[in-house]
């Protein structure tokens, strides 16, 4: 099984952890590396949208 984003093989694939369901008919498999990158992007986005000390501190943890 390959990652939908980076096209690398997904090691230790687990449907509950590596499958992203977009809606009832669309789902993709994503590797742990891409999940981490996506989460870090989300942290930065939230810290930008909600510029509090707590959000900035949370976003700086990588």
N, C-alpha and C positions, 0 to 999 in steps of 0.2 A: 504494500500500500504506500503510495507516494503523497507527500504534502501538496495541497492544492495551491499553496503560495510559492514555496521555494523549490518544489518538484523533487526534493530529496526523499529517500525512503524513510518511513516513520518507524523508528525502533520501539519495540515494546508497545505496539498498537493496542489501545483500549478504546472501545467504542464510546464509553461514557466520558472519557477524558479527551479524546482526540477528534470527536465528531462535532462539528458546529452545525446546528440546525437553523437555517435561515427562516424557513417556513415549513409547512406540512409537506411540500413537494421538493424542496431544495435542501440538501445538506452536503457538506464538504468535510474532508479529513485534513486536519492541520497538525503539524508536528509541535512538540513542546517548545522548541526554539522559537518558532513563529508566534506561539501563544504568548511567550514571555515578551517578545518584541511588541506585540499588539497591546499587552497590558501596560508596558512602559509608555507607549504612545498615549494610551488612555489617561494615565497618571498625569502626563505633561499637559494634555488637553484640559483635564479638570482643574489643574492648578492654574492654568491660564484663565479659564472661565470663572473660577472662584478663587481669587487671589488672597487667600487667608494664610496666616502663618502655618496653620496645621496642614493645609493643602500643599504648600510649598515644601514643607518638611517631608510629607508623604511622598511627593513627586521626586524628591532628591534621593530617596532610597532606591538604589538600583542593584 
